[in-house]
Amino acid sequence: MADRAGTNGPDPIDVAVGLRLRTLRKSRGMSQEQLGRALGITFQQIQKYERGTNRISASMLVKSARALSVAPTTLLPDEGDPTPRSPAILTLLAQMRGVEELVETYARIKSPRLRRAVLQLSRSLAANAEAEGAAAEPVEHA
């Protein structure tokens, strides 16, 4: 899917809104199906919103905020939020199962030495997977 700037993939703002929607939904203990029912849409549509592949209309953003008991602006990126160097990282966060948990767990590691060790392990595993051709396996989506 091409955005208005002509680049491939979802717009980083749509992905950021989707990530906020997912974070708030999960913090409320709601499933995608429950939120979808509250909004009168399918859980598949909620998935598309959360991944940023479908843009949330203004009316749906307001309805979503109400269903989550927050102000609509809570779902929008803050004006001071930095634009990521690579919008692809937002797409990865939104689409790959386990990435959010991995980042949250990594952030809880206080020791810089241990964080470097985890990063090195991750690099090593990725290099081994590429060498074995495992990188060609399909990406698992949330």
C-alpha positions in Angstrom: 0.0 0.0 0.0 1.4 3.4 -0.9 0.9 6.4 1.3 0.4 9.9 0.0 4.1 10.6 -0.1 4.5 7.7 -2.5 6.4 5.4 -0.3 5.5 1.9 0.5 3.8 0.8 3.7 1.5 2.4 6.2 2.0 6.0 7.2 4.0 6.3 10.5 1.3 8.4 12.0 -1.3 5.8 11.4 1.0 3.2 12.9 1.6 5.3 15.9 -2.2 5.8 16.4 -2.7 2.1 16.0 0.0 1.3 18.6 -1.6 3.7 21.1 -5.0 2.0 20.4 -3.5 -1.4 21.0 -1.6 -0.3 24.2 -4.8 1.3 25.7 -6.9 -1.7 24.7 -4.6 -4.1 26.3 -4.2 -2.0 29.4 -8.0 -2.2 29.8 -7.9 -6.0 29.5 -10.0 -5.9 26.3 -9.6 -8.2 23.4 -9.8 -7.0 19.8 -13.1 -8.8 19.6 -14.5 -6.9 22.6 -13.4 -3.5 21.3 -14.7 -4.4 17.9 -18.2 -5.2 19.3 -18.2 -2.0 21.3 -17.5 -0.1 18.1 -19.8 -2.2 15.8 -16.9 -3.4 13.7 -15.0 -6.7 13.3 -11.9 -7.7 15.3 -10.2 -7.9 11.9 -10.8 -4.2 11.4 -9.3 -3.5 14.9 -6.3 -5.5 13.8 -5.9 -3.3 10.7 -6.2 -0.1 12.8 -3.7 -1.4 15.3 -1.2 -2.2 12.6 -1.7 1.1 10.8 -2.7 -0.6 7.6 -6.1 1.1 7.7 -6.5 4.7 8.8 -8.9 5.4 11.6 -11.5 8.0 10.6 -12.1 10.9 13.0 -15.5 9.5 14.0 -14.0 6.1 14.7 -11.1 7.6 16.7 -13.6 9.4 18.9 -15.7 6.3 19.3 -12.6 4.3 20.2 -11.5 6.8 22.7 -15.0 6.7 24.3 -14.9 2.9 24.4 -11.5 3.0 26.1 -12.6 5.9 28.5 -9.9 8.3 27.3 -9.9 11.6 25.5 -9.6 11.3 21.7 -6.3 13.2 21.8 -4.8 10.3 23.9 -4.8 8.2 20.7 -2.9 10.9 18.7 0.9 11.2 18.8 2.1 14.1 20.9 3.3 17.2 18.9 6.7 16.8 20.4 7.0 13.1 19.6 10.1 12.5 17.5 9.5 11.0 14.1 11.4 7.7 14.0 14.5 7.5 11.9 12.9 4.5 10.2 9.1 4.3 9.9 9.7 0.6 9.3 10.5 0.1 13.1 6.9 1.3 13.9 5.6 -1.2 11.4 7.6 -4.0 13.0 6.4 -3.1 16.4 2.8 -3.1 15.1 3.0 -6.3 13.1 5.4 -8.8 14.6 4.2 -10.9 17.5 6.4 -10.7 20.5 8.2 -7.5 19.6 6.3 -5.4 22.1 7.0 -7.9 24.9 10.7 -8.1 23.9 11.1 -4.3 24.0 9.3 -4.1 27.4 11.4 -6.9 28.9 14.6 -5.4 27.5 13.8 -2.1 29.0 13.5 -3.7 32.4 17.1 -4.9 32.3 19.0 -2.3 34.4 22.5 -3.3 33.7 24.1 -1.8 30.5 26.4 -4.8 30.4 23.5 -7.3 30.4 21.6 -5.2 27.8 24.6 -5.3 25.5 24.8 -9.0 26.0 21.2 -9.4 25.0 21.7 -7.3 21.9 24.8 -9.3 20.9 22.8 -12.5 21.4 20.1 -11.2 19.2 22.5 -10.1 16.5 24.2 -13.5 16.6 20.9 -15.4 16.3 19.8 -13.2 13.4 23.2 -13.8 11.6 22.8 -17.6 12.2 19.2 -17.6 10.9 20.3 -15.7 7.7 23.2 -18.1 7.2 20.8 -21.0 7.4 18.2 -19.5 5.2 15.7 -19.2 8.0 15.3 -15.5 7.3 13.1 -16.4 4.3 10.4 -17.8 6.6 7.2 -15.8 6.7 6.9 -13.0 9.3 4.5 -13.9 12.1 1.9 -11.2 12.6 0.2 -10.3 15.8 
